[in-house]
Amino acid sequence: MSDHHCHHEENTTAVPACHANKGKPDWLLRVSSFFTVLLYGLHLGVDAERLFPWLAMLAHTVFELINTIWWGVVLGIIMISILGRVPREFVMAVLGTRSGIRGIWRATFAGVLLDLCSHGILMVGAKLYERGASAGQVMAFLVSSPWNSLSLTLILITLIGLPWTLAFIVLSMLVAFVTGLLFDTLVQRRVLPENPQQVDLPENFEFWREAREGIAKVEFSIPYVIAALKEGVVESKMVVRWILFGVLLAAVVRALISEDSFNSYFGPTLMGLGVTLVLATILEVCSEGSTPIAADILNRAGAPGNSFAFLMAGVATDYTEIMVLKSATRSLRTALFLPLLTVPQIFLLGCLLNQFSR
């Protein structure tokens, strides 16, 4: 489900991610920032209602969403500053190398802890497979990660509240865990190929000992904190651009689709859930961008199941993810089994959430 830490050196202290495009202007960030500031200022300084009702709705939505999520963005930047200094080996140690229930659970939990989006997480997932993680571990890691990052969780809490956010996290972990177990079972039955790679963790690596030694070596000082925060701000640009894009996208949806039509299309019905799954499949938006739209589906259409499905299906059916998995595992069948195994679970849980909320 944040796009940062795109460092490719094998032993660097940062966790890799995607969307690094050094030397080239980040036009998505620039354009999204420009229109966000323009519409926010328009709401403050101009009576847009007298000009165009749709423009007033755009400005009001941007104003409302930015005022709601700003503190989550700030805290997210702080967390990115911290996580950017966590060595990659610690991620591997948390993930573990055992297959079966324990290995899948650790992979699911590790995915929740990492602050990466559906695109950024792919590089980590591919590296995990390269270093010997089972197919089940990698899939559990990928499914549980994207929007469960701390920065996005904070933003989601501001948009839909703590109870629904916790429910979504628990259910996404359930989908990830079940999917991981199914993949490992299919590998054991030779329906899917086994990972031929070997684990490549440093010899005699002990998590807690290494953690204590690593912390002891850090010289906490004002310059250190400032440097970390600067890195967090720079790396967070990859997150912020998608958040702003998602805010603008949600504003456009509100302006173009009336309340009644929105409830009709995305309401807590089987048809509404189906429309949501189709939209999530064809809409190639990073997890940061999908969060405001998912919140709108819950708040405006009263369909928590559809909201959950939109967040999850965007991960499970992402064609970029499928192609990267094909390349990493050298198996198109393994990649295609990701949506095949996850979408039915997501649909079922979406139905149950909609029924529960009535």
Secondary structure, DSSP 8 states (H G I E B T S, - for coil): ---------TT-SS---S---TTS--HHHHHHHHHHHHHHHHHHH--HHHH-HHHHHHHHHHHHHHHHHHHHHHHHHHHHHHHTTS-HHHHHHHH-S--HHHHHHHHHHHHHHS---TTHHHHHHHHHHHTT--HHHHHHHHHHSGGGSHHHHHHHHHHH-HHHHHHHHHHHHHHHHHHHHHHHHHHHTTSS----------TT--HHHHHHHHHHH----HHHHHHHHHHHHHHHHHHHHHHHHHHHHHHHHHHHS-HHHHHHHHSSSHHHHHHHHHHHHH----HHHHHHHHHHHHHHH--HHHHHHHHHHHHHT-HHHHHHHHHHHT-HHHHHHHHHHHHHHHHHHHHHHHHHH-
